[in-house]
């Protein structure tokens, strides 16, 4: 049985940690509406757009075709986990893929709503500011769920998931 494999290429890892940094800085350090906050948001949004492109032309496990969470893949995965027999996935498992797509969608929507707030048509619109704040809080909830799930699923699937996002090599133990 194969125990390790290069999975996450340099771009995927750089994308991941860049977006993590931007989200952390924007939520905990930078003042909302100030230029560092705006540019960190634009950087995160740009990286998500680039990651979407990489999902079509990137390395094997970076491609959406390798992990897209179809209903049947999700059902099979959940059934196997519930039965205590999770199937090993070298790339994203179906729930991890669903989370990745949700996180990227929220980051894109945050970037869009943030950008809209700087336009003449929407400047100072309270509903848009509220939506942006709600999305930011939702993102942080998803981030917490993502991190917790990575730790739990790493144990359940006996895989070093966090280490893989640093080294690029996914190891089974």
N, C-alpha and C positions, 0 to 999 in steps of 0.2 A: 504494500500500500504506500502510495506517495505521501510523504509527510510535510513537504513544503514546496512552494511554487511562487515564482515572481508573479504578482497579481496587479498591484497598483503602480502604474508607470509614474515617472517624475511629474508629468503635468497634472495627473489626478491628485497626487499628494500635495503639490504646490497649490493647486486650486483649493483643496480642502483646507489647508492651514491658512491660506490667505483669507478665505471667506470667514473662517473661525476668528481670525484676528480682527477683521473689519467689523464683524458682528459684536465681538467683545468690546472693542473700542467705542463703537457707536452706542452701545447700550449702557456701558459703565463709565466711560471716560469723556468722550466728546460731548459738547453741549449741542442739544438738538437745534437744528437750523443754522448753526455756524458752519463755516467753510470746511473744517476738518471732517465734520459729520457728513456733510454733503459729498465730499470727495471719497470718503471711505465707502459710502453707500454706492456711489457710481462705480468704484473699483470692484466691490462685491458683485454688483449687477453685471458689469462687464465680464467678470470671471465666470458667472453663471451662464451668460450667453456663449462664451468660449467653450465652456464645459458641455453645453448642449451640442455645439458643433463637433466636439471631440467624441460625443456619444454616437456619432455616425461614422467618423473617420479614424478614431483613435485605436489604441491597442485592444486586443481581444476582450478583456474583462471590463474595459471602459465603455464598450459599445452597448447601446440600449438593447440590441438584439440578444446580447448575452444574458441579460437579467430583467428585461421588461416584465413587470408584475401582472401577467394576465390573470383573469379570474381562476382559471384551472391551476396555474402555478401557485397562486395564493391558497387555494383550497387544499391542494396536495401538501403544501408546506405546513399549513395549520394543522391538518390531520396528523401528519407525521410528528409534529412537535407535541400535540395533545396525547399521542400514543407513546410518547417518550422515546421515539425513534427518529430524531431529526436527520434529514438528509444533508450531507455536507455539500456546500456550494463554494467553489473556489472564488467566484465573484460575489456579488450581492445575493443574499437569499431574497425571496420575494417580498418579505416584510421590510427588509433593509432597503430594497429598491423602491418600495412605496414611500418609505420615509425620505429617501434621498430626493425623490421627485416632489414630495410635499415641501421639503426645505427649500429646494430650488425655486419652486413656484412662489413661495412666500417672499423669498429674497427678491425675486423679479417684481412682484407686486409692490413691495416696499420701495424699490427703486423707482418704479413708475409713480406711485403716490407721492414720494418725496420730490421727484422732478416736477410733478404737476403743481405742487405748492409754490414753486418758484415762477410759475407762468402768470401772465397778466389775468388770464381767465379764472384762475383758481387761487390766487394769492390771498391769504387770510381767511379762506373758507374753513370754518370751524369743523364742519362734518368731515372734510378731508384730513384735517389734522387729527381728529378723533379716530378715523379709519387707519391712518398711518400708525398711530400709537397702539391701537388694537392689534394691528398686524405685527408690530414689534414685540408686543407681549406674547402673541401667539407663537411667533418665531422662537422666543425664549422657552416657551413651554415645549415646543417640538425639539429644541436643542437638548433640553433636559431629558426628554423621553428618548431621544436618539443616543445620548451618551449612556444612559442607564441600560437601554436595550443592548448596546454594543457590549457592555460588561456582562450582562446576563446571558446573551446569546453566545458570547465567547466561551462562557463556562458550559452552557448546554451543548454547544456544537464542538466543544473541546478545540477551540481555535483561538489563536492570539490575534484578535481583531485590531486592538489599539496599536500594538507593535507593528502590524502590517501597514497601517496608515503612516507610520514613520519610516519603515525600512522598504516597503513595497513588496515584501515577501510574506505570504500568508503561511503560517505554520500550524499543523495539527499536533496535538499531544495526547 
